[in-house]
Amino acid sequence: MADDLHAGYAALTPDTLRARIAAVPALAGRLGGDPAGWRAAEVGDGNLNLVFIVEGPAGALVVKQALPWLRLVGEAWPLPLRRTFFEWSALTRHGARDPGRVPEVFHFDEGQALLAMRYLTPHRIFRKAVIDGVIHPRMPGDIGRFMARTLFRGSALSLDGTALRREMALFAGNTVLSDITERLVFTDPYFAADGNRHTPGLAPFIGPLRADRALRVAAQEMKHAFVSRSETLVHGDLHSGSIMVTADDTRVIDPEFAIYGPIGFDVGMFMANLLLAYHAQSGHEERPGARDGYRAWLLEAVTGVWAAFADEFARLWRTERTGILYAPALFEAAGDPAGAEAALARVLRGILVDAMGFCGVEMHRRILGLAHVEDLEAIADPARRASCEARALETGRLLACGRADIGPGDVPGLAATIEREIAR
C-alpha cells in the first residue's frame, strides 16, 4: 500500500511526538509548560496502531497514529493510513449520536494518520477488568444504550434518503478493513487458513467443527448479511478491548473498522466477548468455583446489554422515527399505533437473530483465527485454556446454528440454556 503513504508521513516516537504536538497550539495549550518536559510513552497493545500518552503540567492527551501495516503481523501485511479518517469520521458521528460516550477528539491530522483525544482517566480497558474479575454494574446499560442510539440514528429509521446514501458512500471507502472482517471473522476460522493459530489441546475439536456443514453454512449466511445489508453505521470492532470503564462511566474507543452493515453486528460482537470472558473464568480462578459469582455477573451483563438496547431502541422508534423506513404516516398518523408496535417487535426480533449469529462466529474466530482475546490467552496452563476454549467453541456453534430459535424472551435464560446443552 505504498501509494497510500502521505508525503512527509513518519511513524512517531515519544521524542518526535513532542515536536509534533508543540507545533499545534491547541494541543500544546492543553499540556502546558515546556515541551521538553512533557512525559510521553507508547502504550499501544492492540493489533494495528501506535498509541501514546502525553502528559504536561496542565493536562494529558492520548495520541493515536496508524501504521502502514498490521502491527500484529508487521510489514508483510500492509494497511492504508486512511483508516484514521474513517475512525475520526465515526467518532464524530458517535459523539453526536450519544454525547459523552466516546472520547473527545481535539485534533485530526490526516497526513500523519494521527488523532489526538482526551485522555480517559481513571478509566481502564474493560477487558483488563474482566480478567481481574472486577464488576462494573453501569457497563451493560451504558453499552446497550450506546448501541441503540448510534445504530438507530445512523440508519434509515432516522436519516432521510439523501443523508443515508451520503453516509453509506463515505464509509464504503473503508474497504481494506472491511475485507479483514470478512475474511478473519467469517471465513478463515472454518478452514486451515494462513495465520490461523490455536491452543494445541483443541486439535480434537477443530476437525469436527470445520466439518460441520450446518455451521459453515451459518457462518456464510452471516457473512452474506454483513456484506449485503448496509443498514447503519456500525462500530465494526466492538469488543471488551474497545471499551474503557470506571465505576461510574463507560466510554467506547477505536471505531476504525466502521462501515455500513447490519444493526445486529455490533450487538452480537460485544455479546460474544462477554461470553468468551464467561468461559475464560475457570482458567483464572485459584480453586474450582471461586469465580462463580463473577461468571453469574457476566451472564447478567449479556442480558442487561440486550435489555438496555431493546428498551432504548424502542424509545427511539416511538420518538425519533423520522427516516425513510416505517413512516409514521402509515401507522400512528393513520390511527394504527398497534401496527407500529407490531413492526417494532419484528425488527427487534430480526436484530436479535442476527446478533446471535454474529456472536457465534465471533466466538470461533477469537479462538481459531489470527486475533485472539487476552481473556483466554492469559490462561497460563494450556490444558485449562483448551478446556475453556472448547466450551466456548460449542457455545458459538449453538448460537450460530440455532439463532433463529432464540427470541427476545429467551435472552434472560440464554446462558443457562447454553450450559445445559454443552453439559449434555
PyMOL commands that set and color helices and strands:
alter all, ss='L'
color gray80, all
select helices_A, chain A and resi 2-4+14-22+25-31+35-37+83-97+126-132+139-153+161-171+175-184+188-190+200-211+213-228+240-242+264-283+292-319+328-330+337-368+374-377+382-405+408-423
alter helices_A, ss='H'
color red, helices_A
select strands_A, chain A and resi 39-42+49-56+59-66+69-70+74-78+105-109+114-118+124-125+232-234+243-245+250-252+259-261
alter strands_A, ss='S'
color yellow, strands_A
deselect
rebuild
show_as cartoon
